[in-house]
Amino acid sequence: MPMVLKFGDYEIDEAALELTRGGEPVPLSPMAVRMLSYFARRSGKLVTRQSLYEALWPDGCVDRERLVNTYVRQIRAALDERAGENRFLKTYPRRGYRFLPETLVVEPKANLRSEALPPHVPGPRAEVRRHGRLRVLTGLSVVLGALALLLGQAGPEPALATRANPGGMAYQMGRELLSHPSPEQRAGSVEYFRTAIAETPQNGAAHAGLAEGLYWSGDVTGAARAAARALELSPEHARAHMVLGSTLLTREWDWTGAERHLREAVARAPDDPDPGVALAYLLVSAGRTEEALHTLERTTALDPTSAAVTGDLGILYGWLGKHERALDLCHRTISIEPTATWGHACAMEAARALGQANEVRSRVRTLIQLADEDPDTVLKGPADVDRDVRSLRQFQLERGRTNHLGRAVALASLGMDSEAVTALHEAVRDREPGVVALGSEPALRGLEGEPGYNALRERVFAKLRVSASGA
């Protein structure tokens, strides 16, 4: 049962995966909070690295040694502890760690009032998570509705925050929200970055963060303005180039301008996987397969530890027909974040292409469970891969909150081609970000003979054709 763990003036809310100090939130990624909770529950005991591997990543599909090192650094930074200080976490080289403070375990306040509440009543935070699941549970393109801006863990940024600087704390809270896989969480970063800008108006990093948050909130025009302002203040800011390139691609369909900014982002932040994935998305969508594969291989070699990035890499490999590579990355995604619906959806599609029926059925059932539904009420009849996937798609159409593009993908998957083209018309009309993937999303490839589909493609790819002709 998730509890509240107290040590010193810190508290860990295990249900919310949040760390606070004196009641104020402390920026820390969810997986780092899980690791800190694991340490705190074993206060005074030696926690071996192997026990961390088995507790947090039991299937071993990721570089667990690197992940432990990454999250230990995050924990120390959150607790204001330098290596060797041994106020909170003592390191035993090659063996493990010992959490030194005494930990008090208490029930969450909500549980103390549980007799007055019906069981399993979701609070506001649970509602946000459930709705997020429904949003992404509508096929790959719903996850990819904003794929041109792929944000995982925040990349290298200019230092800004100190505990004495409210604007700095606001900036760090914004960056923390941008590290979440959920689009709702990322969109929630906007107000934090606005606070940071009010405190330090000339800080380009804060404007770049605002641009990212606005993009995820659906305000692509505002994101473009914020990214442009960030580049006025910090012309070298890689993530501002990434956002501006993404807005040019997804809103203006300016393939040339978008590629210029995305390549600049990759050049300025070669160790940050996010710009590489965004560039790969452009190249895949433009049909430049060899360049896309080269970019994907380079980005994958960075060994990203973000479930958002590994999942999107897997999706793009799947679009290019590299299904074994896609499945491996999707498994890594699920290992990092077991509730990553895009990881399960990606694994389902890759396994289906590889003829792995048991894997497909397992992922279908998990996706339905993550939407808070009993799979047995959705999947009727004997086990059959095609029937199961169709049942999932129908369920998604009935229950999923999605945009026009996501609806088009689900309809096309069900063979409802004319309805899918109608939904695509609405997606193009509204310039939904994912429409640049019209020629890449596997479910949409079968629409090429449908009246109106080719005209939609010509409209979206018009500037690409012009740039390719040298005009």
QUIWOZI-V682597 format. One record per backbone hydrogen bond with DSSP energy under -0.5 kcal/mol. NH is the residue of the N-H (numbers start at 0). CO is the residue of the C=O. Records with the same first field share a line. If there is no record, write none. Layout:
NH->CO / CO
This chain:
3->105
4->2 / 11
5->103
6->9
9->6
10->19
11->4
12->10 / 17
13->2 / 11
16->12
17->12
18->25
19->10
20->23
21->8
23->20
25->18
32->28
33->29
34->30
35->31
36->32
37->33
38->34
39->35
40->36
41->38
42->39
43->98
44->41
46->44 / 96
47->45
48->94
51->47
52->48
53->49
54->50
55->51
56->51 / 52
59->56
63->61
66->62
67->63
68->64
69->65
70->66
71->67
72->68
73->69
74->70
75->71
76->72
77->73
78->74
79->76
80->75
84->81
89->97
91->95
92->90
94->91
95->91
96->46
97->89
98->44
99->87 / 97
103->5
104->102
105->3 / 103
110->107
111->107
112->108 / 109
113->110
115->112
116->113
120->117
121->119
126->122
127->123
128->124
129->125
130->126
131->127
132->128
133->129
134->130
135->131
136->132
137->135 / 138
141->138
142->138
143->139
144->141
145->142
146->143
148->145
149->147
150->148
151->149
164->161
165->163
168->164
169->165
170->166
171->167
172->168
173->169
174->170
175->171
176->172
177->173
178->174 / 175
179->176
185->181
186->182
187->183
188->185
189->186
192->188
193->189
194->190
195->191
196->192
197->193
198->194
199->195
202->199
203->201
206->202
207->203
208->204
209->205
210->206
211->207
212->208
213->209
214->210
215->211
216->212
217->213 / 214
218->213
219->217
222->218
223->219
224->220
225->221
226->222
227->223
228->224
229->225
230->226
231->227
232->228
233->229
236->233
237->235
240->236
241->237
242->238
243->239
244->240
245->241
246->242
247->243
248->244
249->245
250->246
251->246
252->248
253->247
254->252
257->253
258->254
259->255
260->256
261->257
262->258
263->259
264->260
265->261
266->262
267->263
268->264
271->268
272->270
275->271
276->272
277->273
278->274
279->275
280->276
281->277
282->278
283->279
284->280
285->281
286->283
287->282
288->286
291->287
292->288
293->289
294->290
295->291
296->292
297->293
298->294
299->295
300->296
301->298
302->299
309->305
310->306
311->307
312->308
313->309
314->310
315->311
316->312
317->313
318->314
319->315
320->317
321->316
322->320
325->321
326->322
327->323
328->324
329->325
330->326
331->327
332->328
333->329
334->330
335->331
336->332
339->336
340->338
342->339
343->339
344->340
345->341
346->342
347->343
348->344
349->345
350->346
351->347
352->348
353->349
354->350 / 351
355->350
356->354
359->355
360->356
361->357
362->358
363->359
364->360
365->361
366->362
367->363
368->364
369->365
370->366 / 367
371->368
372->367
374->372
376->373
377->373 / 374
378->374
379->377
387->383
388->384
389->385
390->386
391->387
392->388
393->389
394->390
395->391
396->392
397->393
398->394
399->395
401->399
406->402
407->403
408->404
409->405
410->406
411->407
412->408
413->409
414->411
415->410
416->414
419->415
420->416
421->417
422->418
423->419
424->420
425->421
426->422
427->423
428->424
429->425
430->427
431->426
434->431
435->432
436->433
437->434
439->436
440->436
443->440
444->440 / 441
446->443
447->444
449->446
452->449
453->449
455->451
456->452
457->453
458->454
459->455
460->456
461->457 / 458
464->460
465->461
466->462
467->463
468->464
469->465 / 466
470->465
